[in-house]
Amino acid sequence: MKFIETHAHIYSKKFDQDRNQVIQNAIDAGIEKIFMPNIDLDSIEGMLAVERDFPGVCYPMLGLHPCDVGEDFEKQLSQMEQWWGKHKFCAVGETGIDLYWDKTYFEQQQESLKRHIQWAKEKQLPLILHCRESMQETIDLVQSMNDEQLTGIFHCFSGSLEQARSIIEMGFYLGIGGTLTYKNSGVGQVIAATGLDRLVLETDSPFLAPVPFRGKRNSPEYIPHIAEKMAHFTGTSLQEVAEVTGRNALEVFKQHSHEL
């Protein structure tokens, strides 16, 4: 059975001791592809090194994480923009709004997200959205700039069924990860109602490990644990979850290049 991991920070320093082994474990567990969201300027080089070490498995994105948006975000985005001419990226992100840690830069986060949406439109690439404690704010902003070309993933989806339907209507997908395995997260009930058609699997490694690994470093090899829970909630088989979410992931990233 083959799976696609749509969101792993596998280039993170938390994997410096055993990164190659972790990726090999994931491949052995049936994870065919790992899509890597970027967080800031400093993370680009390390991410591209992982792509070089695992071509055809690890794919890089380009974006400024909302938690890294500060006073100088415009300068950072200008420098980041130069990378579009230097390398091929499979998506724009991760970007979005985070109101969990700090609301100080809410306005700047919105401006940064708008710039990322423009990139996604110009380059015809999917948009990978972080929306922690900001689901409605993120939906509203994307909706205001949406067109029929725009697509992507609301990563780590944690909203209501109504919000899920808004996202799906906009042509986006729901990124489902470890929180699906947590008691009372509510995500299971939402996906039971939406079905598999717009779901993709992700871990957000090294964060948000699924049960029974909660509290430990997360890893792409745990994707099957999330997939099993997804099968349970949607009343489908593990095989069907693997096939449909895999197909959905390739659909999202299809503009990236012919080698997918």
Secondary structure, 3 states (H helix, E strand, C coil): CCEEECCECCCCHHHCCCHHHHHHHHHHCCEEEEEECCCCHHHHHHHHHHHHHCCCCEEECECCCHHHCCCCHHHHHHHHHHHHHCCCCCCEEEEEEECCCCCCCHHHHHHHHHHHHHHHHHHCCCEEEEEECCHHHHHHHHHHHCCCCCCEEEECCCCCHHHHHHHHHCCCEEEECHHHHCCCCCHHHHHHHHCCCCEEECCCECCCCCCCCCCCCCCHHHHHHHHHHHHHHHCCCHHHHHHHHHHHHHHHCCCCCCCC
